[in-house]
């Protein structure tokens, strides 16, 4: 059967109850599903294809039967399409809808493993073995559940795909409240992550240059800020890729490099002799107030390690979706694979790093410790390759975390001009964003304190809001286990967010500019 033109409306006969199902194809020609209602799932409900039943087909010959079966499949397909905003065809996140489970795995893995793994051992230095492992395990299970919730809510309402986190928040909390609750933490998470990536990428490029050149390149080396600028320029060049699907190759590079350097860092650390004055007792501070705030900041670092939920709906929006093949199936398949590898990266690097350095762990994390304690013990080529992999991963992660900000810029432009962004306007937005992140990184050159604050402020995006949205959209039976479970998790997430944010602010004020990711030589 020939495919209908993209702009053609397909009307389905109204049901006896008077319910109509308006349909339209997506801008790229992919159809989106219309989840079946409870009435459609019941055996007594009438549908446009209910007359094509086995009892009806039994007396009909084979050719006619085949035609009617094909017609039934077609009617089921076009009877569950989704209305989409035509503007989505102009925006980076929804411009291309040819994603699949492999792309989902690449994007989730690239977003889920990165520089935050390097500072996780710092949290254990304040929490100790027992509380550190318990907190990390609970956070991993909690965020895996909320990720499943977001994947299921992507098409929770018939005839609608929530392509962005803010759109889902508006559907759950209301138009204005949803924007106020979700826009700031998601943008702050993207911008804060980009800033932290510039800090780490620039510092790591500097150390890579020092290791490779050795004493031959010490006459007039670049300053730390100049290395930040070099890394930012590389990020801006790569950011010219047009949409989220176009950076799938970069996400694959980021995922492979993250797994590789995470494994190399903890293996190199545990294979070397431990420092003689090592201790595994939590770091003692002069006052109980300082100890409490340090613990809260450490928990915020653990929460920040599981960032990436602000990208879940965006990644799922790049996939085609039909009634028979909904997008949540390949998305969840790719997410499960990605988070299996994320666990294989985060837990060994945290436990192995703390075992190797204990409470001597520098504030910059395990990579800083590896450079400080074993610069003369590890072959220079192996150490240089580890730093180079970190640089590649930071470049890849910058792209996927910046994509929602690029999408917001272009959405504002297209809504005002009613036309897509030209290549010059798109490039201008991305250059502007890259240098703004650079200037923020120069002004706030501390990592571990920034990680705790980011974890606290953005914690509701991962741990709280999905639970609230599940209750408000899915509406489970009141006072049921599902109802209580999600409400309790949501309010616990809000409470932890406030506490961790206070701990992060205290750590930044107390540390000042001393907590740089790497101390200048």
N, C-alpha and C positions, 0 to 999 in steps of 0.2 A: 504493500500500500504506500503511495507516495506521501512524503512528509509535507505537512501544510506550511505555508509561509509563516515567518516568525511573527508578523504583525496581525495574523488572522485570529479572530476570536472564535473559539469552539464552544458552542452552547450545548448544554446537556438538558434533556427534557426534565422539567420540574417534577419533583416527587409529589405524591398525593398530599403530603403535608405542606406543600408550597415552598419547599426549600430549594433554592437554586445553587448551582456551583459554578461561579464564573471562573474562567481559566484563561491563562495567557502563557506563552512560552517565554523563557528567559532570553536576555539579549544575545546569548551565545548559542541559542537553539536547544539548550538542555532543559528538560522539563523537571519541575520540582513536585514533590508529593503533596497530597492532601490527606493527612492521617484520617483513618476511618473513625467515625464517631461510635459511641456505645450502641446507638440504634442499628448502625450498619453491621456491627459485629454480631448482633443477635440473629437468631435463626428466623425470626418472624418479620424482621424489617424488610421492606421492599427496596430494591435498588434497580437502576436502569438495566441491569443484566440479570436480574433474578429470574426472568422468564426463561433464560437459556440454562435450564437445569438438566441434569441427567435424565429425569423423567420425561422432560419435554423433548430431549434429543433422541431418546431410545427408538422411536419408530421411524426416524429420518435416516435416509441413506448416508453413506460415508462422505460423498462430496459436499452435500449440504451441511452435514454435521461439522465438517472441517471449516467451512466458511463461517458458520455461526460461532464456533469456538474462537476463531481468529477475531471475529467481531467482538466477542465478549472480552478478549484480552485488550483490544484497542479501546473499548469503552471504559474498562477499568483504568487504563493508562491515562486517558485524557479526562476522565472524570475526577481525578484527584490531583490537579495541577495547582500551582501556587501563584498568587498574584505577587509580582515583583516590581519594585520601583525601577522605571527605565533608567534613572540616573545611576543605578548600580553598574551599568555597562561602562561608565566613564571612570569609575573609582578603582584604586589599586587592588583592594581586597577582593572585589566581586567582578573585576573586569574579565577574568578567565575562570571558567568553571569546569576544567578538565582534570581536577585533582583526583587522587586515588589513595588507597591505604598506604602505599609506599611514601607518597608525599606527606601524608599525615604523620607517619613515623619519623621522617626526616625533620619536619618542622618541630614536632613535639620534643624530639631528642635534642635538637639544636637550642630550643628555648629552655629546656629543662636542665641541661648540664652546661656549666660554664664557670665563670670566675667565682660564683658563689660557693662552689665546692671547695675552692682553695682556702676560704676563711672559715669553713666549718670546724676545723680543729681548734680555732680560737675560742669557739663557744664551749667546747669540752674543757678547755683550760679553766673556765669559771664554773662549770657544772660538775665536773668529775665523770668517772666512768658510768655509774649507775644512772644518774639523772640525765646525763648526756645521751646515752643509748636509748633510754626510755622516751625522752623527748623527741629524738630523731625518728623513732619507730612510729610513735603516735602521729606525728606530723605527716609522715609518709602515707600512712593508712587514711588519715583524715582527708588529705588533699586528693588522694586517688578516688575516694567516694565523691567528693565535690566535682571532680572532673567528669565522672560518669553522669552526675546530675546535669551538668552543663551540656554534655553531648545529647542527652535525652530531651532537654528543653529547647534545643535548636529548632525543632519543628513541633513544639508542644501544642500550638494553636492551629487548627485546620486552616489551610489557605495562607499561611504566613511562615516565612523563614526569618529567624532572628540572626542576621549576619554579623552583628557586632555586640559586644558585651553591653554597651550602653542601651542598645535597642531592647535587649532582654530585660534590663533593669527598668526601663520605662514601661514595659508591658506588665511587670510585676508590681512596681511601686507607684506607678503613675508617671505622666509625662514630665512634670517639673521635678518631683522628688527623685525620680530615677536618674535624671541628669545630675542633680546635686550629689547624690550618693555615689554614683559610678564614674562620672567623668573625671573628677579630680584624681582619685586613686589610680585609675587606669592610665591617664596621661602622665601622672607623676611617676608611675612605675616604668613606663616606657622611657621618659626623659631621664629619670634617675639611673636606670640601667644603662642607657647610652653614655651618661656621664661617667659612671663607674667603669664602663668598658674602655673609654678613652684613657682613664687613669692607668688601668692595668695594661692596656695595649701599648701605650707610650712608654711606660716604665719597663715593660718586658722587651720592647724593641731596643731600648737603651742598653739593657743588660746583655741582650743577644749580640749587639754590636761590640760591647766590651769583651765578651768571651771570644768572639771570632777574631777580632783584631789583636787582642792582647795589648802588650806594651807599645805596639807600633802605631796605635791610633790615639795616643794620649796628648798629642800636641795641642789640638784645638777641637775638643769634642763638643757635640751639641749639648745644650742644656736640657733639663728635664722638660721644660715647657716647650722647647723646640721639638722634642720627640713627640709630645702630645699633638703638636700641630702636624707633624708628618703622619701620624696615625689617623688624625681627623681627615686629612686630605685623601688618604686611601679609602676611608669609609665613604666619603662623599662621591668618589669615583664609582665605587661599587653600588652606591644607592641609586644610580641612574637606571637600573633595571626597573621595568615599568610596573610590575604587579607581583602579588604574593606567589603565584605559581611560577613566575619566571626566576625566583630565587631558590627553587627547590634544589638545584645543583649546589648552590652555596650552603644551604641547610645540610645537605649530605656531607659536604666538606667539614662543616662545623661539627656535625655529629661524630664523624670518624676521628677528627682531631681531638675532640673532647674526651672520647673514650680512650684514645691512645695516650694523651698526656696525663689524664687522671690516673691511669694504670701505671705509667712510668714514674710519676711523682711519688706515689706511695710505695712502689716496689723499690725505687732507689733509696727512699728514706729508711725503710725497715731493713734493707740489706747493709746499711752502714752502721758503724758503732754508735751507740747512743751517747749523748753528752754525759759526763760524769756526775753532774749535779742535778740530774733529772728527778722530778717528783711528779706524782700523779694526784696529789691533793689539790683541791680547788685553790686558786690564787686567793690569798688572804689580803684584805684591804684594811686600812686603818680604822674605819668606822663601819658599823652595821648598815648604815644608810648607803654608803658606797657599795657595800657587798650586794645589797638588794638590787640597786640600780644596775650593777654589773651583770647580775644574773638575768635581769629582765632584758638587758641589751643582748646577752648571749642567746636567749630564747628568740629574740627578734632576728638574730642572724640565722638561726635554724628555720624560722618561718620564711625568711627571704630566700633561702635555698630552694624553696618550692614555688618559685614564681613561674609564670607562664600561663596561668588560667585566663588571663586577660586576652590571650591569643587563641583560646580553644574554639570559640564560635567563629572567629575569623578564618581559622584553618578549615573548619568544617564548611564554611561558606564557599570555599573554592571547589567543592565537589558537586557533581550533578546528582540530582535526587529525583526519584520517581516513586510511585506507589509501591511497585514491586521491589525496587532497589533503593531504599531510603539512605540518605547520606550518613546517618548515625552508625550504620553497620561497618563500612570501611573506616570511618573515623575512629570508632572504638577499637577496631582491630589494630590499626596503626598505633593508637595511644597505648594499648597494652604492651605491644612490643617495645615502644619507646621507654615506657616507665619501668619495664624489666631491666633494660640497660641502664637507666638512670639509677636504679637501686644498686646495680653492680658497680657504679661509679662512686656514688655518694657515701655509701656505708664503708667500703674499704679505705677510701681516702681519708675519711674522718677518723675511723678507728686506728688505721695504720699511722696516720700523721700524729695523733695524740700519743700512741705507743712509742713512736720514735723520738718525740720532743717533749712530751708532757707539758707541764706549765711553763716551760721555757719557750713555748711557741710564740713567735713575734706577732705583733698586732696585724701585720700584713698577711699572715697565713702561711701555709705549708711551702709555697714556692719561695717565699722570703727566707724561711728556715733552711730550706735545701741549699740556697745560695750562701747563706751566712755560715752554716756549720760544715758543709761538705764541698765547698768550692774547690778545694785542693784534693779531695778524695775521689771525685767522679771524673771520668774522662771528659775533656773539654768539648769534644764533638757531641757526646751524648747529652751533656747539659745544654749545649746550644740548640740541639734538635728539640729538646723539651720546651725551651722558651719560644722557639719558632712555631711550634704547634699551638702554643697558647695565643700567639699573635694571630694565626689563621682563625682560630676559634672566635677570638674577640671580633675580628672583622666580619665573620659570618653572623654572629649573634647580634651585632649592631644593626644589621639589615632587617632581621625579622622583628626585633623589638621597636624599630623605628617605623615600620610599615603602618601601624594604626595611627601614628601622628601624621604621616604623609597622607593617609586616607582622610583624616579630619581636615587638613589644610585644603585638599582638593574638593572635599564635599562642600566646604564653605564657598569656594570659588565657583563651582558649578551651580550651586543653588542660587547664587546671585546673578550669574551671567547666562545660565541655562545653556551652557555649551561645555564640551570637555576641555580640560587643560591642554594647552599647547606644550610642546616639548620644552620650550623656554620657560614657561611658567612652572611646569613640573620640576625642572632642574633648579629653578630659583628657590622654590620651597625647600628642596632638599639641601641645597647649599646653606641656606639660612638656618635650618634646623641643626646641621652639623656644626656650624661655628657657634651657635648659641650653646650647644652642649659642651663645646670646647671651652668657652669662657666660664661656664659653670664649673667645669672640672678644674680650671686654673684657680678659681676662687675657693673651691672646697676640695683640696687635695688630700682627703683622708678617706680610707676605705672601710675599715671594720666598723667605725662609728656610723658611717653612712649606710652600711648594710643593715645595721640594727634599726636605724630610723626608717629606712625603706621597708624593712620587714614589718615594722609596726604599723605604718601608715597604710600600706597596701595589703595587710593581712585580710581585711574583710573581702577583698576581691577573690581570694582563694578559699578561705575557710568559713566565711559567714554568709555573704550575699547569696551564694548558690543554694544554701539550705533555706533561707527565707523565700527565695524565688520559687523553689520547688513547692513549698506550702501554698504560696499565693496563686500560683498558676495551676498546679495539679490538683490542689484542694483535696488532700487526703481526709479521710473520716476524722472528724474532730475528736480529740482525746484518744485517738488510736496510737499504737506504738510509733508508726511512721510520723504522725503529727508531733508527738512529744520529742522524738529523736531529732528531727530537723530544727525545731524551735530551740532546743537546748544547745545543739551544736552551733546554731547561728548566734545566740546570745553569748556563748562562751567565746566565740571568735571576736565579737565586738569588745568584750572585756579584755581579752588578751591584746587586742589591737591598741587599746588605750594604755595598758600597762607597758607594752613593748615600746610604744612611741615615747613615753616618758623616759624609759631607760635609754633609748637611742639619743634623745635630746640631752640627757644628763651626760652621756658618754662623749658626745661631741663638744659640749661646753667644757667638760673636765679635761678632755684630751687636747683640744685646740689643734694646732697645726703639727703637733708632734706625732700624731698617728698617721703618718704618710705610709702609702703602700710599700715603698722602698725608701730607705734612708739614702740620701745622696752621698756619693763617695767624695 
